[in-house]
Amino acid sequence: MTAPDAATAYDFTFWLTAGGIVALLVISAFFSGSETALTAASRPSLRARADRGDRGAGAALEITEDSERLIGSLLLGNNVVNISAAALATALFTRHFGDSGVALATLVMTTLVLIFSEVLPKTYAITLPEVVAARVARPVRLLTRLLAPIVSLVRLLVRGILWLFGVRTDPEKQVFRIREEIAGALSLGQSEGTVAKEDRDRLLGALDLGNRTVEEVMRHRSQVEMIDAEASPDAILTSVLASPHTRLPLYKGERENVVGVIHAKDLLRAVEKVVRGEDGNLASVRELDVLKIAMKPYFVPETTPLDEQMREFLKRRTHFALVVDEYGDLRGLVTLEDILEEIVGEITDEFDIARESPLKRTETGDFLVDGTMTIRDINRAMDWQLPDDEANTVAGLVIHEAQMIPTEGQVFSFHGFRFEVVTRKENRIAKLKIRPL
């Protein structure tokens, strides 16, 4: 095949075809940039823009709800445009350069598509994702509605093929997971130095409340300070005044049998009423009926999520609950302060007894840890990633992994750490040495 002469080389057909190729490349750039912007744009940022009256941001939020349909429409449009542009270029170059025009058209179109329809628009879109997403959202929304029947057919075909290979897809599954997006952004910001570790821990702690249960933060019953309701009133008064806590459970007979909760203020008001009465004196305190002063105990299941329990505390206008298991047996107690500490860290006041730090670094580089220290606390303090799925405390993790109660001096290695049992009291691991491997 010979090349055409100069008279017919640049006729109307040539310019029409060349113009068509340029237009298709521009449309391809629009599709590529739109795909990048709409998938990279932050939904919280789009929501903030929409709340300020940006209709484009509102449209972007709407179409990104169904990400599979969005991506399918953009990919369908982009592929049709690119294939059409390549076909026109092949016809144009073949007409002018004969058989060698196919290779030349491939080379030229690959270069043009790569630079002007892929890299350039995607770089611009990733630089200003929310701005670009708001601008392209409305035409893309129209496109997705026009192509909806074809995209639905393609989705059905794709799911059928995946089903043949044992892959099950969930049509309702959201690609944009807000919690994971926030957590990832906070961790990335902390690693880059733009977010302080304390700020990251507080925000992640608030996000995690729905995934953690009362059992994970409660004070175990062996550590709960309780008062015998059958003790003399003056002995009870002495115990309440000596305690750093304002609320104390009352039990009868055995500690499992909790019959009430005494508040220090309620007890002091009752004492004042007795002492300042007509026949009142200090000896009258012995006649107090503590059970009449005590509040009814509030029991909660150990599986209650922390965010739900916090709402219950606020609703009931109380912040003290006794935790029971599925059989109704007492497991411990939880307070509103325990839940807040999951967000802000340890809270102390002037009445709290100064305690030795549960985590110390030794001269050898090991960390001396109390067995009762929670895995969450040590992860938070040291920025470690010890798993807390099977156990709440460090001692519990060692026992779970060892499948036994270790003796003093035993050493284990798992999850990238070396654990040495330093002290054991009866069946409880009291102290451990931990070293990252």
GUDO-77263 format. One record per residue (C-alpha): x, y, z. Coordinates in steps of 0.05 Angstrom, whole numbers, padded with zeros to 5 digits, always signed. Layout:
! residues N
XYZ ...
***
This chain:
! residues 437
+00000+00000+00000 +00028+00068-00020 +00022+00133+00019 -00028+00185-00008 -00003+00247-00045 +00002+00316-00011 -00064+00339-00042 -00105+00286-00006 -00062+00277+00057 -00093+00333+00097 -00164+00333+00073 -00228+00342+00114 -00227+00268+00135 -00157+00275+00164 -00174+00335+00206 -00240+00304+00229 -00205+00240+00250 -00149+00277+00285 -00200+00321+00321 -00238+00259+00342 -00175+00228+00371 -00159+00291+00411 -00231+00295+00437 -00228+00222+00458 -00162+00233+00494 -00193+00291+00532 -00253+00248+00552 -00205+00193+00573 -00168+00243+00617 -00234+00263+00648 -00251+00190+00665 -00182+00176+00694 -00180+00239+00736 -00251+00228+00760 -00236+00157+00782 -00175+00178+00821 -00208+00239+00853 -00272+00203+00874 -00235+00144+00904 -00181+00186+00938 -00226+00241+00965 -00238+00239+01040 -00312+00228+01055 -00308+00270+01119 -00278+00327+01079 -00332+00320+01026 -00385+00320+01081 -00356+00384+01110 -00358+00417+01041 -00429+00393+01030 -00451+00421+01097 -00424+00488+01074 -00469+00486+01013 -00424+00455+00960 -00472+00415+00916 -00415+00382+00879 -00389+00352+00944 -00459+00327+00960 -00463+00293+00892 -00394+00262+00904 -00419+00233+00970 -00480+00205+00936 -00443+00169+00879 -00388+00142+00924 -00440+00105+00966 -00440+00051+00913 -00366+00048+00896 -00373-00015+00853 -00423+00018+00807 -00381+00081+00804 -00316+00046+00786 -00353+00001+00736 -00383+00061+00699 -00317+00099+00696 -00278+00039+00673 -00330+00022+00620 -00330+00093+00593 -00253+00098+00596 -00242+00032+00559 -00293+00049+00505 -00260+00117+00494 -00189+00090+00493 -00206+00033+00445 -00242+00081+00399 -00183+00130+00399 -00135+00073+00384 -00179+00049+00326 -00184+00119+00296 -00108+00128+00303 -00094+00061+00270 -00140+00079+00211 -00108+00148+00204 -00036+00124+00207 -00049+00064+00161 -00078+00112+00109 -00016+00156+00110 +00040+00106+00124 +00014+00040+00098 +00026-00024+00136 +00078+00008+00182 +00023+00055+00207 -00003+00001+00255 +00062+00000+00295 +00068+00076+00291 -00003+00086+00315 +00010+00039+00374 +00072+00077+00394 +00041+00146+00388 -00025+00128+00422 +00011+00093+00479 +00052+00155+00492 -00007+00203+00487 -00053+00160+00530 +00001+00149+00583 +00019+00223+00589 -00044+00262+00575 -00099+00212+00594 -00069+00176+00653 -00009+00207+00689 -00027+00281+00680 -00101+00278+00702 -00088+00229+00758 -00031+00270+00785 -00075+00332+00785 -00133+00293+00817 -00090+00263+00872 -00063+00333+00888 -00132+00363+00899 -00179+00303+00908 -00237+00337+00943 -00237+00397+00896 -00234+00354+00833 -00286+00305+00861 -00335+00361+00874 -00326+00388+00803 -00334+00322+00766 -00388+00291+00811 -00449+00316+00774 -00429+00294+00703 -00404+00228+00731 -00471+00219+00767 -00507+00228+00701 -00459+00178+00668 -00470+00125+00721 -00546+00131+00712 -00540+00124+00636 -00493+00064+00640 -00530+00032+00699 -00562-00026+00658 -00496-00045+00625 -00456-00039+00690 -00507-00082+00726 -00500-00135+00673 -00424-00133+00678 -00427-00137+00754 -00472-00198+00750 -00425-00231+00701 -00364-00216+00744 -00396-00243+00807 -00415-00305+00770 -00344-00317+00748 -00317-00304+00818 -00370-00352+00846 -00343-00407+00801 -00275-00397+00835 -00305-00399+00905 -00302-00324+00917 -00366-00296+00949 -00378-00221+00943 -00421-00178+00988 -00460-00126+00948 -00476-00087+01012 -00404-00083+01035 -00377-00012+01040 -00308+00001+01011 -00302+00065+01049 -00295+00044+01122 -00296+00107+01164 -00266+00078+01227 -00208+00044+01192 -00196+00107+01151 -00191+00150+01214 -00148+00100+01251 -00101+00093+01192 -00096+00169+01184 -00080+00177+01258 -00026+00123+01257 +00005+00152+01195 +00003+00222+01224 +00037+00197+01288 +00091+00161+01249 +00104+00224+01208 +00106+00269+01270 +00044+00310+01253 +00001+00279+01307 +00025+00271+01379 +00024+00200+01407 -00020+00222+01465 -00071+00252+01417 -00071+00190+01374 -00081+00145+01435 -00140+00187+01459 -00175+00188+01392 -00163+00114+01380 -00187+00099+01450 -00253+00134+01436 -00260+00096+01370 -00248+00029+01405 -00302+00036+01458 -00352-00001+01414 -00304-00059+01404 -00286-00069+01478 -00327-00098+01534 -00336-00084+01607 -00297-00148+01624 -00234-00117+01594 -00232-00055+01639 -00267-00078+01703 -00233-00085+01770 -00231-00159+01788 -00270-00180+01849 -00206-00200+01885 -00185-00126+01882 -00253-00096+01901 -00258-00064+01969 -00322-00087+02002 -00357-00078+02069 -00394-00129+02111 -00465-00104+02120 -00469-00143+02186 -00411-00105+02217 -00426-00052+02270 -00445+00017+02243 -00385+00051+02275 -00338+00000+02243 -00372+00012+02176 -00364+00087+02185 -00290+00078+02200 -00280+00034+02139 -00316+00083+02093 -00275+00142+02118 -00210+00103+02111 -00225+00083+02040 -00202+00125+01980 -00268+00107+01946 -00334+00143+01955 -00377+00083+01936 -00368+00014+01968 -00408-00050+01957 -00442-00081+02018 -00445-00156+02024 -00480-00205+02072 -00450-00271+02091 -00403-00280+02032 -00373-00230+01984 -00413-00257+01925 -00477-00236+01960 -00478-00161+01946 -00539-00128+01978 -00526-00054+01966 -00477+00002+01952 -00461+00053+02006 -00442+00124+01986 -00397+00162+02034 -00440+00225+02028 -00504+00187+02043 -00472+00155+02104 -00446+00222+02130 -00514+00254+02120 -00546+00198+02161 -00493+00206+02215 -00506+00281+02218 -00581+00269+02224 -00571+00221+02282 -00519+00263+02318 -00555+00329+02310 -00623+00302+02328 -00660+00318+02393 -00630+00260+02431 -00570+00254+02385 -00499+00238+02408 -00440+00200+02381 -00464+00136+02414 -00528+00140+02371 -00485+00123+02310 -00486+00050+02333 -00561+00049+02320 -00555+00065+02246 -00585+00016+02197 -00535+00018+02140 -00578-00022+02093 -00632+00032+02094 -00580+00083+02073 -00549+00039+02018 -00569+00045+01945 -00595-00014+01906 -00537-00049+01870 -00534-00041+01794 -00511-00104+01758 -00487-00107+01686 -00464-00166+01643 -00390-00173+01630 -00402-00174+01555 -00432-00104+01552 -00395-00058+01502 -00361+00001+01534 -00396+00054+01492 -00464+00024+01511 -00445+00021+01584 -00422+00094+01583 -00490+00114+01555 -00525+00074+01609 -00483+00109+01663 -00502+00177+01635 -00575+00157+01628 -00580+00131+01699 -00539+00189+01727 -00492+00141+01762 -00422+00115+01748 -00415+00051+01789 -00437-00019+01769 -00423-00089+01791 -00404-00138+01736 -00433-00209+01733 -00421-00267+01686 -00473-00308+01649 -00489-00348+01712 -00500-00285+01754 -00436-00294+01794 -00399-00231+01813 -00338-00217+01769 -00318-00148+01791 -00339-00075+01785 -00334-00021+01732 -00340+00054+01738 -00348+00112+01690 -00277+00130+01707 -00252+00062+01682 -00285+00075+01615 -00258+00147+01610 -00188+00121+01626 -00192+00080+01561 -00194+00148+01525 -00151+00196+01567 -00106+00148+01605 -00097+00140+01680 -00139+00188+01723 -00117+00202+01794 -00139+00250+01848 -00115+00272+01917 -00147+00211+01951 -00117+00158+01905 -00063+00117+01937 +00004+00126+01902 +00021+00061+01868 +00085+00036+01839 +00088+00038+01763 +00068-00029+01734 +00121-00021+01679 +00195-00009+01692 +00256-00014+01649 +00315-00053+01678 +00389-00040+01668 +00393-00100+01621 +00341-00069+01574 +00284-00115+01596 +00217-00088+01619 +00193-00110+01687 +00117-00115+01683 +00061-00131+01733 +00023-00192+01711 -00043-00155+01722 -00025-00100+01673 -00072-00101+01614 -00046-00116+01545 -00080-00053+01520 -00043-00010+01571 +00025-00039+01554 +00012-00032+01479 -00008+00040+01491 +00052+00056+01534 +00104+00021+01491 +00071+00025+01422 +00073-00050+01417 +00023-00096+01380 +00012-00153+01429 -00054-00188+01413 -00111-00181+01464 -00162-00227+01432 -00153-00285+01479 -00130-00250+01543 -00137-00182+01577 -00074-00182+01619 -00001-00197+01605 -00003-00256+01653 -00065-00282+01618 -00030-00278+01551 +00030-00319+01576 -00016-00371+01607 -00057-00375+01543 +00004-00384+01498 +00039-00432+01546 -00024-00473+01557 -00003-00480+01630 +00013-00439+01692 +00087-00428+01686 +00136-00432+01744 +00186-00379+01764 +00245-00374+01716 +00209-00404+01656 +00221-00367+01590 +00175-00364+01529 +00181-00331+01461 +00120-00312+01420 +00092-00253+01381 +00162-00226+01373 +00176-00219+01448 +00213-00257+01502 +00173-00269+01566 +00207-00291+01631 +00166-00307+01693 +00199-00271+01751 +00149-00280+01808 +00090-00327+01817 +00042-00323+01876 +00001-00387+01884 -00031-00396+01814 -00021-00323+01794 +00037-00294+01754 +00057-00231+01792 +00118-00205+01754 +00146-00216+01685 +00206-00192+01645 +00191-00175+01573 +00240-00160+01518 +00226-00148+01444 +00264-00198+01401 
***
